[in-house]
């Protein structure tokens, strides 16, 4: 039960973060400095996604070795 609540909260946080990033980029999309604003955000999102994927891979491989 607790695990489902945590997963729901994490999904909600990711949804809100996605919405805020999209809104921020949409506001500044018409300005000449848009690439300089968007690039750091995109790089950070990619690094975070890579870290999450590596974490899931490490946990999965650890569980595989425990079985």
N, CA, C and O atoms as a Tinker XYZ file with bonds, in Angstrom:
   268  protein
     1  N      0.823000   -1.192000    0.000000    73     2
     2  CA     0.000000    0.000000    0.000000    64     1     3
     3  C      0.867000    1.255000    0.000000    63     2     4     5
     4  O      0.626000    2.190000   -0.764000    81     3
     5  N      1.881000    1.263000    0.870000    73     3     6
     6  CA     2.760000    2.422000    0.967000    64     5     7
     7  C      3.515000    2.641000   -0.349000    63     6     8     9
     8  O      3.702000    3.777000   -0.783000    81     7
     9  N      3.944000    1.546000   -0.976000    73     7    10
    10  CA     4.682000    1.635000   -2.234000    64     9    11
    11  C      3.835000    2.281000   -3.329000    63    10    12    13
    12  O      4.344000    3.079000   -4.117000    81    11
    13  N      2.561000    1.943000   -3.382000    73    11    14
    14  CA     1.683000    2.530000   -4.388000    64    13    15
    15  C      1.498000    4.024000   -4.164000    63    14    16    17
    16  O      1.445000    4.797000   -5.121000    81    15
    17  N      1.401000    4.428000   -2.909000    73    15    18
    18  CA     1.265000    5.852000   -2.583000    64    17    19
    19  C      2.513000    6.617000   -3.005000    63    18    20    21
    20  O      2.419000    7.709000   -3.567000    81    19
    21  N      3.682000    6.042000   -2.734000    73    19    22
    22  CA     4.943000    6.694000   -3.095000    64    21    23
    23  C      5.056000    6.814000   -4.611000    63    22    24    25
    24  O      5.461000    7.857000   -5.122000    81    23
    25  N      4.705000    5.764000   -5.323000    73    23    26
    26  CA     4.771000    5.809000   -6.788000    64    25    27
    27  C      3.805000    6.859000   -7.342000    63    26    28    29
    28  O      4.131000    7.563000   -8.298000    81    27
    29  N      2.631000    6.960000   -6.745000    73    27    30
    30  CA     1.662000    7.964000   -7.187000    64    29    31
    31  C      2.197000    9.370000   -6.947000    63    30    32    33
    32  O      2.045000   10.247000   -7.797000    81    31
    33  N      2.820000    9.586000   -5.800000    73    31    34
    34  CA     3.382000   10.902000   -5.492000    64    33    35
    35  C      4.533000   11.236000   -6.444000    63    34    36    37
    36  O      4.646000   12.376000   -6.894000    81    35
    37  N      5.381000   10.264000   -6.753000    73    35    38
    38  CA     6.479000   10.503000   -7.675000    64    37    39
    39  C      5.956000   10.838000   -9.065000    63    38    40    41
    40  O      6.485000   11.733000   -9.723000    81    39
    41  N      4.934000   10.139000   -9.515000    73    39    42
    42  CA     4.329000   10.434000  -10.809000    64    41    43
    43  C      3.744000   11.836000  -10.830000    63    42    44    45
    44  O      3.859000   12.545000  -11.829000    81    43
    45  N      3.118000   12.236000   -9.735000    73    43    46
    46  CA     2.542000   13.579000   -9.657000    64    45    47
    47  C      3.619000   14.650000   -9.717000    63    46    48    49
    48  O      3.446000   15.671000  -10.384000    81    47
    49  N      4.720000   14.424000   -9.028000    73    47    50
    50  CA     5.817000   15.392000   -9.039000    64    49    51
    51  C      6.412000   15.502000  -10.443000    63    50    52    53
    52  O      6.693000   16.605000  -10.912000    81    51
    53  N      6.601000   14.388000  -11.100000    73    51    54
    54  CA     7.147000   14.412000  -12.459000    64    53    55
    55  C      6.186000   15.120000  -13.404000    63    54    56    57
    56  O      6.625000   15.897000  -14.252000    81    55
    57  N      4.900000   14.874000  -13.281000    73    55    58
    58  CA     3.914000   15.554000  -14.122000    64    57    59
    59  C      3.932000   17.066000  -13.907000    63    58    60    61
    60  O      3.893000   17.831000  -14.870000    81    59
    61  N      3.991000   17.495000  -12.652000    73    59    62
    62  CA     4.029000   18.930000  -12.364000    64    61    63
    63  C      5.318000   19.565000  -12.873000    63    62    64    65
    64  O      5.299000   20.674000  -13.407000    81    63
    65  N      6.426000   18.869000  -12.711000    73    63    66
    66  CA     7.700000   19.380000  -13.193000    64    65    67
    67  C      7.691000   19.506000  -14.716000    63    66    68    69
    68  O      8.166000   20.500000  -15.264000    81    67
    69  N      7.156000   18.506000  -15.386000    73    67    70
    70  CA     7.042000   18.544000  -16.840000    64    69    71
    71  C      6.197000   19.725000  -17.289000    63    70    72    73
    72  O      6.560000   20.430000  -18.232000    81    71
    73  N      5.082000   19.943000  -16.624000    73    71    74
    74  CA     4.193000   21.049000  -16.966000    64    73    75
    75  C      4.878000   22.402000  -16.764000    63    74    76    77
    76  O      4.750000   23.290000  -17.607000    81    75
    77  N      5.602000   22.565000  -15.657000    73    75    78
    78  CA     6.281000   23.833000  -15.383000    64    77    79
    79  C      7.419000   24.103000  -16.367000    63    78    80    81
    80  O      7.594000   25.234000  -16.821000    81    79
    81  N      8.188000   23.071000  -16.695000    73    79    82
    82  CA     9.268000   23.248000  -17.668000    64    81    83
    83  C      8.697000   23.618000  -19.028000    63    82    84    85
    84  O      9.210000   24.517000  -19.694000    81    83
    85  N      7.640000   22.934000  -19.442000    73    83    86
    86  CA     7.014000   23.232000  -20.727000    64    85    87
    87  C      6.477000   24.665000  -20.749000    63    86    88    89
    88  O      6.640000   25.374000  -21.742000    81    87
    89  N      5.844000   25.083000  -19.670000    73    87    90
    90  CA     5.308000   26.443000  -19.598000    64    89    91
    91  C      6.426000   27.479000  -19.660000    63    90    92    93
    92  O      6.305000   28.483000  -20.362000    81    91
    93  N      7.506000   27.243000  -18.934000    73    91    94
    94  CA     8.645000   28.160000  -18.936000    64    93    95
    95  C      9.252000   28.277000  -20.327000    63    94    96    97
    96  O      9.520000   29.380000  -20.803000    81    95
    97  N      9.470000   27.128000  -20.983000    73    95    98
    98  CA    10.050000   27.156000  -22.318000    64    97    99
    99  C      9.094000   27.765000  -23.331000    63    98   100   101
   100  O      9.531000   28.428000  -24.271000    81    99
   101  N      7.810000   27.552000  -23.154000    73    99   102
   102  CA     6.822000   28.120000  -24.064000    64   101   103
   103  C      6.779000   29.646000  -23.956000    63   102   104   105
   104  O      6.608000   30.332000  -24.964000    81   103
   105  N      6.933000   30.177000  -22.754000    73   103   106
   106  CA     6.932000   31.626000  -22.558000    64   105   107
   107  C      8.122000   32.268000  -23.274000    63   106   108   109
   108  O      7.985000   33.341000  -23.861000    81   107
   109  N      9.274000   31.624000  -23.231000    73   107   110
   110  CA    10.495000   32.198000  -23.783000    64   109   111
   111  C     10.817000   31.711000  -25.194000    63   110   112   113
   112  O     11.883000   32.034000  -25.717000    81   111
   113  N      9.941000   30.956000  -25.814000    73   111   114
   114  CA    10.222000   30.369000  -27.127000    64   113   115
   115  C     10.367000   31.413000  -28.218000    63   114   116   117
   116  O     11.039000   31.157000  -29.218000    81   115
   117  N      9.766000   32.566000  -28.063000    73   115   118
   118  CA     9.819000   33.586000  -29.106000    64   117   119
   119  C     11.002000   34.543000  -28.968000    63   118   120   121
   120  O     11.190000   35.412000  -29.818000    81   119
   121  N     11.790000   34.397000  -27.923000    73   119   122
   122  CA    12.913000   35.302000  -27.711000    64   121   123
   123  C     14.165000   34.785000  -28.405000    63   122   124   125
   124  O     14.278000   33.597000  -28.708000    81   123
   125  N     15.096000   35.688000  -28.650000    73   123   126
   126  CA    16.326000   35.308000  -29.337000    64   125   127
   127  C     17.243000   34.472000  -28.439000    63   126   128   129
   128  O     18.082000   33.725000  -28.941000    81   127
   129  N     17.092000   34.589000  -27.133000    73   127   130
   130  CA    17.929000   33.839000  -26.203000    64   129   131
   131  C     17.392000   32.467000  -25.850000    63   130   132   133
   132  O     17.883000   31.831000  -24.917000    81   131
   133  N     16.389000   32.001000  -26.584000    73   131   134
   134  CA    15.757000   30.718000  -26.253000    64   133   135
   135  C     16.744000   29.550000  -26.224000    63   134   136   137
   136  O     16.696000   28.751000  -25.288000    81   135
   137  N     17.645000   29.415000  -27.217000    73   135   138
   138  CA    18.579000   28.276000  -27.143000    64   137   139
   139  C     19.435000   28.283000  -25.876000    63   138   140   141
   140  O     19.719000   27.230000  -25.306000    81   139
   141  N     19.844000   29.478000  -25.441000    73   139   142
   142  CA    20.653000   29.559000  -24.230000    64   141   143
   143  C     19.839000   29.216000  -22.977000    63   142   144   145
   144  O     20.399000   28.765000  -21.978000    81   143
   145  N     18.537000   29.427000  -23.027000    73   143   146
   146  CA    17.677000   29.066000  -21.902000    64   145   147
   147  C     17.327000   27.580000  -21.918000    63   146   148   149
   148  O     17.253000   26.935000  -20.872000    81   147
   149  N     17.113000   27.051000  -23.115000    73   147   150
   150  CA    16.626000   25.672000  -23.235000    64   149   151
   151  C     17.741000   24.639000  -23.067000    63   150   152   153
   152  O     17.508000   23.569000  -22.504000    81   151
   153  N     18.936000   24.942000  -23.544000    73   151   154
   154  CA    20.011000   23.949000  -23.524000    64   153   155
   155  C     20.366000   23.459000  -22.118000    63   154   156   157
   156  O     20.459000   22.247000  -21.924000    81   155
   157  N     20.568000   24.334000  -21.128000    73   155   158
   158  CA    20.877000   23.822000  -19.778000    64   157   159
   159  C     19.747000   22.962000  -19.192000    63   158   160   161
   160  O     20.004000   21.978000  -18.498000    81   159
   161  N     18.520000   23.339000  -19.474000    73   159   162
   162  CA    17.386000   22.559000  -18.967000    64   161   163
   163  C     17.378000   21.174000  -19.597000    63   162   164   165
   164  O     17.213000   20.170000  -18.904000    81   163
   165  N     17.557000   21.124000  -20.912000    73   163   166
   166  CA    17.559000   19.836000  -21.603000    64   165   167
   167  C     18.724000   18.958000  -21.174000    63   166   168   169
   168  O     18.570000   17.744000  -21.040000    81   167
   169  N     19.875000   19.554000  -20.959000    73   167   170
   170  CA    21.028000   18.778000  -20.499000    64   169   171
   171  C     20.794000   18.215000  -19.102000    63   170   172   173
   172  O     21.157000   17.072000  -18.823000    81   171
   173  N     20.196000   19.006000  -18.234000    73   171   174
   174  CA    19.916000   18.538000  -16.871000    64   173   175
   175  C     18.871000   17.420000  -16.870000    63   174   176   177
   176  O     18.996000   16.448000  -16.125000    81   175
   177  N     17.850000   17.562000  -17.703000    73   175   178
   178  CA    16.820000   16.529000  -17.796000    64   177   179
   179  C     17.428000   15.230000  -18.325000    63   178   180   181
   180  O     17.133000   14.150000  -17.813000    81   179
   181  N     18.269000   15.335000  -19.342000    73   179   182
   182  CA    18.918000   14.129000  -19.883000    64   181   183
   183  C     19.823000   13.468000  -18.851000    63   182   184   185
   184  O     19.838000   12.242000  -18.737000    81   183
   185  N     20.578000   14.264000  -18.099000    73   183   186
   186  CA    21.450000   13.702000  -17.063000    64   185   187
   187  C     20.636000   13.022000  -15.968000    63   186   188   189
   188  O     21.023000   11.967000  -15.465000    81   187
   189  N     19.520000   13.622000  -15.604000    73   187   190
   190  CA    18.654000   13.027000  -14.579000    64   189   191
   191  C     18.057000   11.718000  -15.067000    63   190   192   193
   192  O     18.030000   10.732000  -14.331000    81   191
   193  N     17.577000   11.705000  -16.307000    73   191   194
   194  CA    17.017000   10.474000  -16.855000    64   193   195
   195  C     18.076000    9.380000  -16.946000    63   194   196   197
   196  O     17.783000    8.217000  -16.670000    81   195
   197  N     19.287000    9.731000  -17.323000    73   195   198
   198  CA    20.366000    8.753000  -17.379000    64   197   199
   199  C     20.671000    8.202000  -15.991000    63   198   200   201
   200  O     20.894000    7.001000  -15.837000    81   199
   201  N     20.682000    9.067000  -14.979000    73   199   202
   202  CA    20.934000    8.612000  -13.611000    64   201   203
   203  C     19.833000    7.673000  -13.135000    63   202   204   205
   204  O     20.110000    6.682000  -12.461000    81   203
   205  N     18.593000    7.979000  -13.481000    73   203   206
   206  CA    17.474000    7.123000  -13.089000    64   205   207
   207  C     17.576000    5.768000  -13.776000    63   206   208   209
   208  O     17.352000    4.732000  -13.149000    81   207
   209  N     17.912000    5.773000  -15.062000    73   207   210
   210  CA    18.067000    4.512000  -15.784000    64   209   211
   211  C     19.198000    3.679000  -15.201000    63   210   212   213
   212  O     19.063000    2.463000  -15.070000    81   211
   213  N     20.315000    4.318000  -14.849000    73   211   214
   214  CA    21.434000    3.596000  -14.247000    64   213   215
   215  C     21.042000    3.025000  -12.896000    63   214   216   217
   216  O     21.434000    1.908000  -12.561000    81   215
   217  N     20.274000    3.773000  -12.116000    73   215   218
   218  CA    19.827000    3.283000  -10.819000    64   217   219
   219  C     18.947000    2.055000  -10.980000    63   218   220   221
   220  O     19.112000    1.071000  -10.259000    81   219
   221  N     18.006000    2.106000  -11.930000    73   219   222
   222  CA    17.138000    0.951000  -12.160000    64   221   223
   223  C     17.942000   -0.245000  -12.652000    63   222   224   225
   224  O     17.654000   -1.381000  -12.274000    81   223
   225  N     18.952000   -0.001000  -13.493000    73   223   226
   226  CA    19.800000   -1.078000  -13.981000    64   225   227
   227  C     20.587000   -1.711000  -12.839000    63   226   228   229
   228  O     20.699000   -2.935000  -12.762000    81   227
   229  N     21.136000   -0.875000  -11.948000    73   227   230
   230  CA    21.914000   -1.392000  -10.819000    64   229   231
   231  C     21.038000   -2.207000   -9.875000    63   230   232   233
   232  O     21.452000   -3.265000   -9.400000    81   231
   233  N     19.836000   -1.724000   -9.604000    73   231   234
   234  CA    18.920000   -2.451000   -8.724000    64   233   235
   235  C     18.511000   -3.766000   -9.367000    63   234   236   237
   236  O     18.459000   -4.793000   -8.690000    81   235
   237  N     18.219000   -3.753000  -10.660000    73   235   238
   238  CA    17.816000   -4.978000  -11.355000    64   237   239
   239  C     18.950000   -5.988000  -11.376000    63   238   240   241
   240  O     18.715000   -7.178000  -11.167000    81   239
   241  N     20.182000   -5.538000  -11.624000    73   239   242
   242  CA    21.302000   -6.472000  -11.649000    64   241   243
   243  C     21.604000   -7.009000  -10.251000    63   242   244   245
   244  O     21.990000   -8.169000  -10.107000    81   243
   245  N     21.432000   -6.177000   -9.218000    73   243   246
   246  CA    21.629000   -6.638000   -7.853000    64   245   247
   247  C     20.600000   -7.701000   -7.500000    63   246   248   249
   248  O     20.943000   -8.724000   -6.908000    81   247
   249  N     19.335000   -7.467000   -7.860000    73   247   250
   250  CA    18.296000   -8.471000   -7.593000    64   249   251
   251  C     18.556000   -9.749000   -8.361000    63   250   252   253
   252  O     18.279000  -10.838000   -7.857000    81   251
   253  N     19.083000   -9.640000   -9.572000    73   251   254
   254  CA    19.394000  -10.829000  -10.368000    64   253   255
   255  C     20.444000  -11.681000   -9.675000    63   254   256   257
   256  O     20.337000  -12.907000   -9.646000    81   255
   257  N     21.476000  -11.020000   -9.108000    73   255   258
   258  CA    22.530000  -11.766000   -8.433000    64   257   259
   259  C     22.080000  -12.341000   -7.094000    63   258   260   261
   260  O     22.642000  -13.332000   -6.628000    81   259
   261  N     21.092000  -11.742000   -6.484000    73   259   262
   262  CA    20.588000  -12.243000   -5.193000    64   261   263
   263  C     19.719000  -13.480000   -5.371000    63   262   264   265
   264  O     19.589000  -14.294000   -4.456000    81   263
   265  N     19.131000  -13.617000   -6.546000    73   263   266
   266  CA    18.215000  -14.746000   -6.780000    64   265   267
   267  C     18.953000  -15.995000   -7.101000    63   266   268
   268  O     18.336000  -17.037000   -7.325000    81   267
